[in-house]
Amino acid sequence: MGKVYAYGDASNTATRVFLSEFSKQFNTFFGVRHKIETLKYFDYQCPYSGESIDGSNYIEDHIIPFNKGDCGLHLYGNVLLVTAEANKAKHSKPLAEI
């Protein structure tokens, strides 16, 4: 038997799919060009920790969370490229608390 998902998991997944598809309707959907611009803007450093970031050692973090509670979109301006360690330390804290 496969993994059993709780109602909240299914609901959050459905919301993330909706937000992703909704985000694609804008010309500012966070794509490769936006990743490069974001890396350049932050001088190839993690905005949370200041550690160097190259094209492979980052993850995407949504400033307004990409979930059913906050409804952040996957758009340029709402996505930061950060190190996994810094993102884990940030957890679910708002940007102002980092």
N, C-alpha and C positions, 0 to 999 in steps of 0.2 A: 504494500500500500504506500502511496506517495505521501509527501508532507501534507499535514492537515493545517490549513490556515484558519486563523481566527477571523471573525467578521471584520474586526478593525483592520487586519492586514489586507483583506480583499477590498475594503472600502478605501483604504489609503492608496492601494495600487491603482484602483479605478480612477481616483482623483488625480494621481500622478500622470496617468495616461491622458486624461482629459486636459490637464494643464500643459503637458508636452505638446499635444496636438493644437491646443489653443495658441500656445507660444509660436508655433510654426506659421501661424497666420500673419505674424508681424515680420517686417523686413529685418528686425533686430534679433531674431532667433539666434542664440549663442552658438555660432559655428566656428570653423577653423580660423577664419579671418579675425573674429572677435577674440579668440584665444591668443593669437599673436599680438593683437593690440593690447590686450590686458597684460600679457607678459612684459611687453615694452613699457607700458604705463608704470608698472611697479618695478621697473629696472631689473627684471628677471629675479625678483626676490619675493618671498612669501610675505604678503601684507600683514600677517599675524606675527610671524617669528623673525622675519628679516633674513631667513636662510635662503641661499641661492636655489633657484628653480631653473631647470632646463626643460626641454620639450617632453621629458618622460617621467619626471619625478614629482608630479603634482596630481591633485585631485580637484574636482570642482566643488565649491561650497556656495550655496545660495544665501545671499544676505537676508532676504525674506524667504524663510524655509519653503521648500518645494513639497508641500504636503497638504492634507485636507484641512488642517487647523489654521494655517497661515496663507495658503494659496499663492505662494510666490511663483513667479513664472520663470521659465528657462530662457531668459532674455539677457542680452548684453546690458550691463549695468546692474544686474542682480546676481551675477555669477563671478566669484573670485577664484583664482587658481592658487591653491595653498598646498603646503606639505601635509602628508597624512598625519604626522605627529601633531602639528599645530591644529588641524581640524579636529582631531580626537580630543585635544586639550580644550578646545573651544566648546565642544559638545553642542548643546542647544542654547548657549548663552547668546543674548543679543549682541550685535556688533559693538554697541556702546560699553559693554561690560568687559571687553577683552583688554 
